[in-house]
Amino acid sequence: MSAAPREPRTVVVTGASAGIGTEVARRLAADGDRVHLAARRLDRLEEHVAAIRAAGGTAFAHACDIADGESTRALFHAVVERDGRVDALVNTAAVLWLNDFATLAEADWEAMLATNLGGAIRVTQQALAHMLPRDAGHVVHLTSTAADLGLPGLAVYSATKAGVRQLLAALRGEYGKRGVRFTEIQIGNTADTEGGGQALRPIDAGAIGHILRWTGAPEMMKPADVAAAVAWALSTPTSVRLDRIVMRERAEIPT
Ligand SMILES: NC(=O)c1ccc[n+]([C@@H]2O[C@H](COP(=O)([O-])OP(=O)(O)OC[C@H]3O[C@@H](n4cnc5c(N)ncnc54)[C@H](OP(=O)(O)O)[C@@H]3O)[C@@H](O)[C@H]2O)c1
């Protein structure tokens, strides 16, 4: 039995110029949503939007730096000006540098804080500004295995992802009764993204040994696997509180 047709949702996907964010945008557009792709590289976003439109979907590109308040406000302003609403936010934007904590450059850890945690706060505040007046909305953030475990070589990254977890936990208490849902999708190593490439930058031998235990799995997850989880999360009835999905490659060491 096929599902009844539903109204297209307006969904903002951050980090949509690459990796998992691009796949999430494609998947939601294929499912019939109006998808607003946001990231700093507009040229990449425009390529993805063109591909989505060519496949019959509805998508728009927005240059946005979520580490910047004005840029983030402008993103949501543009979305609401076009669609009049924000039904869901999927925040996938993040940066990471794998490095020995003691020598991690201040500019690098500050960028991780400003984007991964500060950016998560900024986009969530902006989304809520449009969701709370309608008593409806779904806020989804991608976190990482690192949020629970605190991975060597990724100390600050781990802290930012743990911060996002707690942000969502607190917001469930604060706004759950107002009809807004907050979901964390916590994922393990996922292939075919730029993040993996960044992680191969400066290396501490001890840290990389540990990380390779995780990245050496024969069958890493794919961005499409994560996109399917996002699509499912958004499709659950609004009466369902969906706090957290945890996804790992099957061969990852159990914890
Ligand atoms: N891949 C994995 O193995 C893995 C594992 C665990 C968790 N995760 C999490 O999953 C999410 C997606 O990861 P990924 O590997 O697909 O990432 P990715 O390929 O590195 O892409 C990151 C995206 O974030 C955007 N971005 C970075 N800084 C930004 C900023 N200041 N403002 C707006 N956009 C920004 C980038 O676009 P621009 O450069 O164009 O701005 C890009 O679109 C991240 O939250 C990551 O922490 C990934």
The ligand as a Tripos MOL2 file, in Angstrom:
@<TRIPOS>MOLECULE
LIG
   48    52     1     0     0
SMALL
NO_CHARGES

@<TRIPOS>ATOM
      1 N1         32.0030   11.5150    7.7090 N.am      1 LIG1
      2 C1         32.1100   10.9210    8.8750 C.2       1 LIG1
      3 O1         32.7810    9.8790    9.0100 O.2       1 LIG1
      4 C2         31.4100   11.4880   10.0820 C.ar      1 LIG1
      5 C3         31.4680   10.7530   11.2870 C.ar      1 LIG1
      6 C4         30.7940   11.2590   12.4090 C.ar      1 LIG1
      7 C5         30.0870   12.4460   12.3240 C.ar      1 LIG1
      8 N2         30.0630   13.1440   11.1460 N.ar      1 LIG1
      9 C6         29.3040   14.3870   11.1250 C.3       1 LIG1
     10 O2         28.4320   14.3800   10.0070 O.3       1 LIG1
     11 C7         28.2900   15.7030    9.4860 C.3       1 LIG1
     12 C8         28.6440   15.7160    7.9930 C.3       1 LIG1
     13 O3         29.9550   15.2150    7.8670 O.3       1 LIG1
     14 P1         30.6740   15.0590    6.4370 P.3       1 LIG1
     15 O4         31.8340   14.1570    6.6540 O.co2     1 LIG1
     16 O5         29.6800   14.7810    5.3910 O.co2     1 LIG1
     17 O6         31.2280   16.5480    6.2450 O.3       1 LIG1
     18 P2         32.0460   17.2030    5.0250 P.3       1 LIG1
     19 O7         32.0430   16.3200    3.8220 O.co2     1 LIG1
     20 O8         33.3710   17.6430    5.5610 O.co2     1 LIG1
     21 O9         31.1590   18.4860    4.7260 O.3       1 LIG1
     22 C9         31.0080   19.4600    5.7160 C.3       1 LIG1
     23 C10        29.9970   20.4560    5.2370 C.3       1 LIG1
     24 O10        29.9070   21.4960    6.2240 O.3       1 LIG1
     25 C11        29.9930   22.7440    5.5570 C.3       1 LIG1
     26 N3         30.5220   23.7480    6.4630 N.ar      1 LIG1
     27 C12        31.6900   23.7240    7.1300 C.ar      1 LIG1
     28 N4         31.8380   24.8550    7.8340 N.ar      1 LIG1
     29 C13        30.7370   25.6050    7.6100 C.ar      1 LIG1
     30 C14        30.3030   26.8820    8.0360 C.ar      1 LIG1
     31 N5         31.0340   27.6390    8.8610 N.pl3     1 LIG1
     32 N6         29.1050   27.3510    7.6080 N.ar      1 LIG1
     33 C15        28.3510   26.6040    6.7710 C.ar      1 LIG1
     34 N7         28.7000   25.3980    6.3260 N.ar      1 LIG1
     35 C16        29.8960   24.8990    6.7340 C.ar      1 LIG1
     36 C17        30.8940   22.4730    4.3600 C.3       1 LIG1
     37 O11        30.6410   23.3720    3.3080 O.3       1 LIG1
     38 P3         31.4660   24.7080    2.9550 P.3       1 LIG1
     39 O12        32.9160   24.3780    3.1240 O.co2     1 LIG1
     40 O13        31.0450   24.9800    1.5470 O.co2     1 LIG1
     41 O14        30.9700   25.7300    3.9290 O.co2     1 LIG1
     42 C18        30.3840   21.1030    3.9380 C.3       1 LIG1
     43 O15        29.2270   21.2540    3.1380 O.3       1 LIG1
     44 C19        29.2040   16.5820   10.3380 C.3       1 LIG1
     45 O16        28.4430   17.1720   11.3650 O.3       1 LIG1
     46 C20        30.2000   15.5990   10.9310 C.3       1 LIG1
     47 O17        30.7270   16.0510   12.1580 O.3       1 LIG1
     48 C21        30.7080   12.6990   10.0250 C.ar      1 LIG1
@<TRIPOS>BOND
     1     1     2 1
     2     2     3 2
     3     2     4 1
     4     4     5 ar
     5     4    48 ar
     6     5     6 ar
     7     6     7 ar
     8     7     8 ar
     9     8     9 1
    10     8    48 ar
    11     9    10 1
    12     9    46 1
    13    10    11 1
    14    11    12 1
    15    11    44 1
    16    12    13 1
    17    13    14 1
    18    14    15 2
    19    14    16 1
    20    14    17 1
    21    17    18 1
    22    18    19 2
    23    18    20 1
    24    18    21 1
    25    21    22 1
    26    22    23 1
    27    23    24 1
    28    23    42 1
    29    24    25 1
    30    25    26 1
    31    25    36 1
    32    26    27 ar
    33    26    35 ar
    34    27    28 ar
    35    28    29 ar
    36    29    30 ar
    37    29    35 ar
    38    30    31 1
    39    30    32 ar
    40    32    33 ar
    41    33    34 ar
    42    34    35 ar
    43    36    37 1
    44    36    42 1
    45    37    38 1
    46    38    39 2
    47    38    40 1
    48    38    41 1
    49    42    43 1
    50    44    45 1
    51    44    46 1
    52    46    47 1
@<TRIPOS>SUBSTRUCTURE
     1 LIG1         1 GROUP 0 **** ****
